[in-house]
Amino acid sequence: MIRYAVDGPVATITLHRPEVANAQNSHLLDELDAALDRADADDDVRVVVLAGDGKHFSAGHDLKEILSGADEWARMRATPEGKWRHEQVMYFDRCVKLRDFRKPTIAAVQGTCAAAGLMLACMCDLIVAADNARFSNPVARMTGVGVELLVEPWELGPRKAKEFLLCAETIDAAEAARLGLVNRVVPTAELADAARAMAEQVALVPPVTAQAIKESINRMLDLAGQRDSWRYHFMIHQFVSNTATALAASDARSKGGMDAVKREQAGR
């Protein structure tokens, strides 16, 4: 479910589930984690590009897998403790690992970038967006609290983050650039080349210098409270997701509303 390729100093990791808009299931996240380890161990790799195959970057978590209990992680969610463990390991820890990855990372985003897809993209240091990219997080309407890591206040500012989440807005690429969510917007057909060109620019920086710059800026964010705010949000997300309202909504989806949720999440 992941394609991995190295060309010179650039490793490209591509989410490869285009038939489901690169929705993230356990298998994909395991392979993504292994691909990051592979890139980390390769001293010739200086920059990692994270891309999505097909029309969309990622429509978020694979709700079909979660609700069907298709694997051990999904079945673990039958209890609040198991759900906490699943989301801690597969979502929170895996995302923070990408955020703290020692080499610079660039997300190349096209089409739908929703909920956990947005969370994943925001773990990267830089984002290049195709002009057809759409950013959204409709999870509040599904009784979640904006998925496991609340990235929006840090990316959009508190006022816009509240509007984005509470109104379930969708932001196009131009607006995302205006708000500082993405670094560059390019024609859709040029996305891969633009991400590659940016990666080659970054690769000119000596690895130890690039790592120091990244760690210094991330440290600034930590001192401003980013990591602590993510931890607080994760805990409150767990509480709200296990309230009677949320559990009833989850039960309703599992009985027949799942396809509608998937269409809304993918923007279709």
Residue pairs with C-beta under 8 A, 6 or more apart in sequence:
1 15
1 16
1 17
1 25
1 27
1 28
1 31
2 13
2 14
2 15
2 16
2 28
2 31
2 32
2 34
2 35
3 12
3 13
3 14
3 16
3 53
4 11
4 12
4 13
4 14
4 35
4 38
4 39
5 11
5 12
5 14
6 12
6 42
6 44
6 45
7 196
8 44
8 200
8 203
9 44
9 45
9 46
9 47
9 199
9 200
9 203
10 45
10 46
10 47
10 48
10 49
10 196
10 199
10 200
10 203
11 35
11 38
11 39
11 42
11 45
11 47
11 48
11 49
12 48
12 49
12 51
12 196
13 32
13 35
13 36
13 39
13 48
13 49
13 50
13 51
14 50
14 51
14 52
14 53
15 22
15 24
15 28
15 32
15 50
15 51
15 52
15 53
15 57
15 58
16 22
16 53
17 23
17 25
17 28
17 53
18 52
18 53
18 54
18 55
18 56
19 54
20 59
20 62
20 64
21 54
21 55
21 56
21 58
21 59
21 111
21 112
21 266
21 268
22 28
22 52
22 53
22 54
22 56
22 57
22 58
22 59
22 117
23 58
23 59
23 60
23 61
23 62
23 63
23 64
23 262
23 266
24 58
24 60
24 61
24 62
24 116
24 117
24 120
25 61
25 62
25 65
25 70
25 71
26 65
26 71
26 73
26 74
26 90
27 71
28 62
29 90
29 94
32 94
33 94
33 97
36 48
36 97
36 98
36 101
39 45
39 48
39 103
40 101
40 102
40 103
45 103
46 103
46 104
46 202
46 203
46 205
46 207
46 210
47 103
47 104
47 105
47 106
47 199
47 200
47 202
47 203
48 101
48 103
48 104
48 105
48 106
49 105
49 106
49 107
49 108
49 195
49 196
49 199
50 98
50 105
50 106
50 107
50 108
50 120
50 121
50 124
51 57
51 107
51 108
51 192
51 195
52 58
52 108
52 109
52 110
52 111
52 117
54 111
55 110
55 111
55 112
56 110
56 111
56 112
56 113
56 117
56 266
57 107
57 108
57 109
57 110
57 111
57 112
57 113
57 117
57 121
57 133
58 112
58 113
58 114
58 116
58 117
58 120
58 121
59 112
59 114
59 115
59 117
59 262
59 265
59 266
59 267
60 114
60 115
60 116
60 117
60 118
60 147
60 265
61 91
61 115
61 116
61 147
63 253
63 258
63 261
63 262
63 265
64 70
64 258
64 262
65 71
65 74
66 74
66 77
67 74
67 250
67 253
67 254
67 258
68 74
69 75
69 77
69 78
73 86
73 90
74 86
75 82
76 82
76 83
76 85
76 86
77 83
77 86
80 238
80 242
83 238
83 241
83 242
84 238
87 148
87 234
87 237
87 238
88 234
91 116
91 119
91 147
91 148
91 149
92 148
92 149
92 230
92 234
95 119
95 120
95 123
95 148
95 149
96 123
96 149
96 227
96 230
98 105
98 120
98 123
98 124
99 123
99 218
100 218
102 211
102 214
102 215
103 207
103 210
103 211
104 125
104 126
104 202
104 205
104 210
104 214
105 123
105 124
105 125
105 126
106 124
106 125
106 126
106 127
106 128
106 195
106 198
106 199
106 202
107 120
107 121
107 122
107 124
107 126
107 127
107 128
108 128
108 130
108 191
108 192
108 194
108 195
109 121
109 127
109 128
109 129
109 130
109 133
109 135
109 182
109 191
110 129
110 130
110 132
110 133
110 188
110 191
111 130
111 132
111 133
111 134
111 267
112 134
112 136
112 266
112 267
113 121
113 133
113 134
113 135
113 136
114 134
114 135
114 136
114 137
114 138
114 265
114 266
114 267
115 136
115 137
115 138
115 139
115 147
115 265
116 147
116 148
118 135
118 136
118 137
118 151
119 147
119 148
119 149
119 151
121 127
122 151
122 154
122 155
122 181
125 214
126 183
126 198
126 202
127 181
127 182
127 183
128 182
128 183
128 184
128 185
128 186
128 191
128 194
128 195
128 198
129 173
129 176
129 177
129 182
129 184
129 185
129 186
129 191
130 173
130 185
130 186
130 187
130 188
130 191
131 173
131 174
131 185
131 186
131 187
131 188
132 173
132 188
133 172
133 173
133 176
133 182
133 185
134 170
134 171
134 172
134 173
134 267
135 170
135 171
135 172
135 176
135 181
136 168
136 169
136 170
136 171
136 267
137 146
137 147
137 152
137 164
137 165
137 168
138 168
138 264
138 265
139 145
139 146
139 147
140 146
140 165
140 166
140 168
141 168
141 264
142 249
142 253
142 261
143 240
143 241
143 243
143 245
143 246
143 249
143 250
144 237
144 240
144 241
144 246
145 233
145 236
145 237
145 240
145 241
146 152
146 165
146 233
146 237
147 237
148 233
148 234
148 237
149 230
149 233
149 234
150 161
150 229
150 230
150 233
150 237
152 160
152 161
152 164
152 165
153 161
153 229
154 221
154 226
154 229
155 161
155 179
155 180
155 181
156 164
156 179
156 180
156 181
157 179
160 179
163 169
164 171
170 267
171 179
171 181
173 182
173 185
174 185
176 182
176 185
177 183
177 184
177 185
183 198
184 194
184 198
186 194
202 210
205 213
221 227
222 228
240 246
253 261
